[in-house]
Amino acid sequence: MENCIFCKIVKGDVPSHRVYEDDNFLAFLDINPESPGHTLVIPKEHYRWVWDVPNAGEYFEIAKKIALAQKKAFNTDLVISRVVGEEVPHAHIWVFPASFNRGEFEKTAGDKKDFAGNAEKIKKELSSSRS
C-alpha cells in the first residue's frame, strides 16, 4: 500500500526501532508508547486486519516471543496485548509490559521515550532466549 505508514516502515522508508524481523513479520517500538518497550508486531505484507493474515499461528507466536522478552527486559509478570487496528489500516498487534497493583493495571516504570534503550533491552532478551 502506497500510503501505509507500516508498509513504509517495512521498506525502510520511515525509521523505526526494530526489535525483531524475519521473512514475514516485523516488530518495532510504537512511537506513542503506552509503557516502556511498547511494541507493534506486523506482517510485512499488507493486510488490513490481523484476522486476514494467512499464517496467524506464526504471527501470534512472534507476538508471544516479544511478550516473553518484555517480561524479562522490564521485570514484570504482566504483558498486555491488544488487537484493535483502526488507527493504522495495516494488521498489527500491540504488546506492552505493565504491572498489576492493588487490582489496577499500571504502566511499567521507566522512560517510555527511551526508544534505543528499550529496543536494546528487548533484543537482548530475544537473543538470550535463542541460545
Backbone bond lengths (Angstrom), bond angles and torsions (degrees), N, CA, C in turn:
res aa  C-N    CA-C-N  psi(-1)  N-CA   C-N-CA  omega(-1)  CA-C   N-CA-C  phi
1 M - - - 1.453 - - 1.522 108.91 -
2 E 1.269 115.32 125.43 1.459 122.37 -174.03 1.536 114.37 -61.22
3 N 1.316 118.44 -40.66 1.461 121.52 -175.64 1.520 114.11 -101.96
4 C 1.308 118.70 7.33 1.467 122.11 -177.69 1.527 109.99 -78.94
5 I 1.327 116.83 121.01 1.466 121.43 -179.23 1.532 111.23 -61.08
6 F 1.325 117.94 -37.25 1.467 119.62 -179.45 1.523 111.17 -70.50
7 C 1.312 117.95 -36.12 1.471 120.42 175.21 1.530 110.27 -63.85
8 K 1.330 116.42 -36.77 1.464 120.64 176.74 1.526 111.01 -67.03
9 I 1.332 117.44 -35.47 1.473 120.89 176.30 1.522 109.48 -66.47
10 V 1.321 117.41 -44.11 1.475 121.39 178.38 1.519 110.24 -56.39
11 K 1.336 117.62 -45.38 1.471 122.60 -178.78 1.525 112.60 -70.89
12 G 1.323 117.74 -17.44 1.460 121.23 -176.72 1.518 112.71 89.44
13 D 1.332 117.00 8.37 1.461 120.55 178.69 1.529 112.29 -74.53
14 V 1.318 116.72 -23.93 1.462 123.32 177.01 1.527 106.85 -121.42
15 P 1.325 118.33 129.30 1.464 120.21 -178.14 1.533 111.66 -68.26
16 S 1.324 115.04 151.58 1.466 121.00 177.33 1.521 108.70 -153.89
17 H 1.310 114.80 164.60 1.466 121.37 174.76 1.525 106.97 -100.99
18 R 1.335 114.02 92.87 1.462 121.09 -176.54 1.524 109.72 -78.58
19 V 1.342 114.32 137.39 1.466 118.91 176.29 1.522 111.94 -115.13
20 Y 1.337 117.07 -19.51 1.462 121.27 -179.42 1.526 108.10 -155.47
21 E 1.342 114.69 144.15 1.453 119.51 175.84 1.515 109.57 -157.09
22 D 1.322 115.80 136.73 1.462 121.40 169.91 1.528 106.95 -137.94
23 D 1.312 117.99 -165.71 1.469 120.57 -176.12 1.534 113.05 -64.05
24 N 1.335 116.89 -30.32 1.459 120.60 -172.47 1.526 115.78 -110.39
25 F 1.333 116.84 -22.50 1.460 120.06 -171.34 1.517 112.14 -133.50
26 L 1.319 114.54 156.73 1.456 122.31 178.17 1.526 107.82 -138.36
27 A 1.322 116.46 139.22 1.466 121.85 174.68 1.524 107.65 -126.80
28 F 1.319 115.96 130.09 1.461 121.79 -177.95 1.520 109.41 -145.72
29 L 1.324 116.03 159.70 1.454 120.45 -178.42 1.524 111.13 -72.02
30 D 1.327 114.61 141.18 1.462 121.95 177.14 1.526 108.78 -72.43
31 I 1.318 116.76 135.41 1.461 121.35 -178.28 1.539 112.12 -71.84
32 N 1.335 117.22 -19.35 1.468 123.20 176.05 1.525 108.95 -123.17
33 P 1.323 116.58 71.42 1.465 120.68 -169.56 1.530 114.82 -70.68
34 E 1.323 114.28 144.87 1.462 121.95 171.38 1.531 110.06 -74.18
35 S 1.323 115.97 -33.74 1.468 122.00 -179.94 1.528 107.78 -155.96
36 P 1.323 117.79 168.55 1.472 119.73 177.36 1.530 110.52 -56.38
37 G 1.317 115.84 132.71 1.463 120.33 177.22 1.518 114.96 86.67
38 H 1.318 118.01 5.52 1.466 121.69 179.64 1.535 108.84 -56.87
39 T 1.317 115.76 118.39 1.458 122.65 -172.56 1.525 111.31 -118.61
40 L 1.318 115.53 143.59 1.458 122.05 172.53 1.520 107.78 -107.25
41 V 1.306 116.31 131.96 1.464 121.77 177.45 1.525 106.55 -112.16
42 I 1.337 115.45 121.98 1.465 120.11 -175.41 1.526 110.61 -130.82
43 P 1.342 116.47 153.77 1.457 118.50 168.10 1.531 107.55 -77.48
44 K 1.311 116.93 146.28 1.463 119.97 178.11 1.525 111.53 -69.60
45 E 1.299 116.38 -34.07 1.453 119.91 175.97 1.534 107.83 -80.50
46 H 1.310 116.38 144.46 1.459 120.00 -177.53 1.528 111.46 -75.26
47 Y 1.330 114.74 119.59 1.460 123.24 168.94 1.515 105.92 -129.56
48 R 1.300 117.83 141.60 1.461 120.55 -176.92 1.522 111.81 -69.31
49 W 1.316 117.08 -45.48 1.465 121.45 -175.36 1.527 110.94 -122.48
50 V 1.308 116.02 152.18 1.470 121.55 176.73 1.527 110.20 -54.03
51 W 1.318 116.55 -38.73 1.465 120.42 -176.14 1.521 112.80 -72.55
52 D 1.328 117.49 -8.29 1.462 121.93 175.88 1.535 112.57 -87.00
53 V 1.325 117.41 -14.97 1.466 121.78 -176.54 1.530 108.33 -70.04
54 P 1.348 118.06 120.93 1.463 120.49 -174.45 1.527 114.44 -64.28
55 N 1.310 118.09 -35.88 1.462 121.37 -178.51 1.538 109.74 -102.83
56 A 1.340 115.19 59.13 1.471 121.40 -174.97 1.531 112.34 -61.70
57 G 1.305 117.65 -33.69 1.471 119.87 178.71 1.516 111.31 -61.90
58 E 1.320 116.54 -46.88 1.464 121.81 177.03 1.534 109.99 -61.69
59 Y 1.322 115.59 -41.35 1.463 122.15 179.68 1.537 110.82 -57.81
60 F 1.322 116.22 -48.79 1.461 119.53 -178.80 1.531 112.17 -71.56
61 E 1.328 117.60 -26.60 1.472 119.91 174.02 1.534 110.52 -64.79
62 I 1.322 117.23 -37.91 1.472 121.13 176.81 1.527 109.14 -64.86
63 A 1.327 117.12 -45.30 1.473 120.63 177.68 1.525 110.43 -58.71
64 K 1.324 117.05 -39.05 1.463 121.44 178.40 1.532 110.69 -64.21
65 K 1.325 117.48 -43.99 1.468 120.80 177.59 1.526 111.15 -57.48
66 I 1.325 116.07 -44.04 1.461 121.02 179.79 1.522 109.64 -63.47
67 A 1.320 116.87 -46.17 1.472 121.07 -179.59 1.525 111.92 -59.85
68 L 1.321 117.22 -44.35 1.467 120.21 -179.85 1.527 111.09 -65.61
69 A 1.332 116.56 -36.63 1.472 120.01 176.49 1.527 110.29 -67.08
70 Q 1.318 117.45 -39.70 1.461 121.21 178.40 1.529 111.72 -63.49
71 K 1.325 116.94 -39.48 1.463 119.92 178.54 1.526 110.64 -55.42
72 K 1.317 115.97 -45.56 1.460 120.68 179.83 1.530 111.55 -72.73
73 A 1.305 116.42 -45.51 1.466 121.17 -175.18 1.521 112.37 -63.42
74 F 1.328 116.76 -34.33 1.458 120.35 -175.32 1.527 112.84 -114.01
75 N 1.338 115.57 13.04 1.460 122.53 172.77 1.530 112.15 50.98
76 T 1.323 115.54 57.83 1.458 120.83 178.63 1.518 109.76 -141.03
77 D 1.314 116.19 155.14 1.459 120.49 175.08 1.523 111.89 -93.76
78 L 1.323 116.40 -11.06 1.457 120.36 -173.41 1.521 111.17 -112.96
79 V 1.310 115.78 126.53 1.460 122.25 171.59 1.524 106.32 -128.91
80 I 1.303 115.13 126.03 1.461 121.21 -178.93 1.520 108.99 -95.19
81 S 1.317 116.08 139.21 1.462 120.12 173.60 1.524 107.75 -125.04
82 R 1.316 114.06 145.66 1.461 120.08 179.09 1.518 109.35 -138.38
83 V 1.301 114.65 136.86 1.451 121.60 173.13 1.522 105.23 -118.31
84 V 1.323 116.07 104.10 1.455 119.96 -178.47 1.518 107.18 -124.02
85 G 1.322 117.78 -89.14 1.447 120.25 168.95 1.505 119.19 103.17
86 E 1.333 118.61 6.83 1.449 114.21 178.33 1.505 113.93 -81.57
87 E 1.317 118.76 -23.56 1.468 120.64 -176.69 1.528 114.14 -71.79
88 V 1.309 118.14 -31.30 1.468 122.53 175.37 1.527 107.08 -133.59
89 P 1.325 118.61 125.24 1.465 121.24 -176.20 1.533 113.32 -79.79
90 H 1.313 115.99 55.19 1.468 123.47 177.27 1.525 104.66 -145.34
91 A 1.312 117.33 131.85 1.464 120.94 -178.33 1.529 110.87 -50.14
92 H 1.331 116.69 132.16 1.462 120.18 175.81 1.522 111.04 -158.06
93 I 1.315 113.65 149.27 1.459 122.11 176.49 1.520 107.43 -117.10
94 W 1.314 116.41 127.22 1.469 121.22 172.67 1.519 107.63 -82.91
95 V 1.323 116.78 136.77 1.463 122.52 174.42 1.522 106.16 -137.94
96 F 1.345 116.47 117.83 1.465 118.06 -179.17 1.520 111.85 -147.58
97 P 1.341 115.00 141.81 1.458 120.49 -179.56 1.527 111.29 -72.09
98 A 1.314 115.38 148.11 1.462 121.72 177.64 1.524 107.58 -149.55
99 S 1.305 115.97 -175.33 1.459 120.75 173.64 1.518 108.11 -141.01
100 F 1.295 115.63 165.03 1.450 122.07 -178.00 1.518 106.53 -123.13
101 N 1.314 117.44 117.96 1.458 121.50 -176.21 1.523 109.61 -132.69
102 R 1.323 115.33 118.46 1.473 121.28 178.37 1.528 112.18 52.70
103 G 1.300 115.18 43.59 1.453 120.38 176.71 1.516 115.75 80.00
104 E 1.320 117.28 6.74 1.469 120.94 -178.62 1.530 110.20 -123.57
105 F 1.331 115.91 143.23 1.455 120.32 173.28 1.516 109.13 -76.26
106 E 1.324 116.63 139.93 1.456 122.17 176.59 1.519 108.58 -130.37
107 K 1.312 115.92 154.06 1.459 120.94 174.66 1.526 108.55 -71.79
108 T 1.302 116.44 149.24 1.451 122.16 176.87 1.526 109.34 -67.96
109 A 1.328 115.49 141.00 1.467 120.24 178.77 1.523 110.10 -66.91
110 G 1.306 116.40 151.63 1.458 121.94 178.31 1.514 110.91 125.41
111 D 1.307 114.63 176.57 1.452 121.56 -177.61 1.529 109.30 -90.40
112 K 1.311 116.85 105.06 1.460 119.68 -177.54 1.523 113.32 -69.46
113 K 1.327 117.35 -13.62 1.474 120.93 178.47 1.539 112.61 -96.81
114 D 1.347 117.51 3.78 1.466 121.19 175.14 1.528 107.84 -83.71
115 F 1.322 114.78 71.23 1.459 120.36 -173.45 1.523 112.70 -60.12
116 A 1.311 117.58 -46.69 1.470 120.17 -177.96 1.530 110.45 -63.74
117 G 1.315 116.74 -46.16 1.467 121.01 -179.50 1.514 112.44 -64.68
118 N 1.324 117.22 -43.83 1.460 120.86 -179.67 1.526 111.74 -68.13
119 A 1.319 116.76 -38.70 1.471 119.99 176.67 1.521 110.29 -62.68
120 E 1.311 115.96 -42.45 1.465 120.33 -179.62 1.529 111.12 -62.61
121 K 1.322 117.50 -40.49 1.477 121.28 178.33 1.530 110.74 -59.73
122 I 1.315 116.24 -44.80 1.476 119.83 -179.41 1.518 110.67 -67.72
123 K 1.335 117.38 -45.48 1.473 120.60 180.00 1.527 111.02 -60.75
124 K 1.323 116.86 -38.89 1.463 120.71 178.88 1.531 110.49 -60.44
125 E 1.327 116.69 -44.91 1.471 120.21 179.88 1.530 111.51 -69.71
126 L 1.313 117.02 -35.68 1.475 119.32 176.54 1.524 110.80 -63.87
127 S 1.331 116.64 -42.48 1.469 118.67 -179.27 1.519 111.34 -70.41
128 S 1.319 118.16 -33.43 1.467 119.19 179.79 1.527 110.99 -73.14
129 S 1.333 118.11 -25.80 1.464 120.33 178.49 1.523 111.74 -76.31
130 R 1.330 117.61 -19.10 1.486 120.81 177.83 1.515 112.03 -79.08
131 S 1.346 116.30 -22.40 1.459 117.58 -176.03 1.509 112.69 -83.30
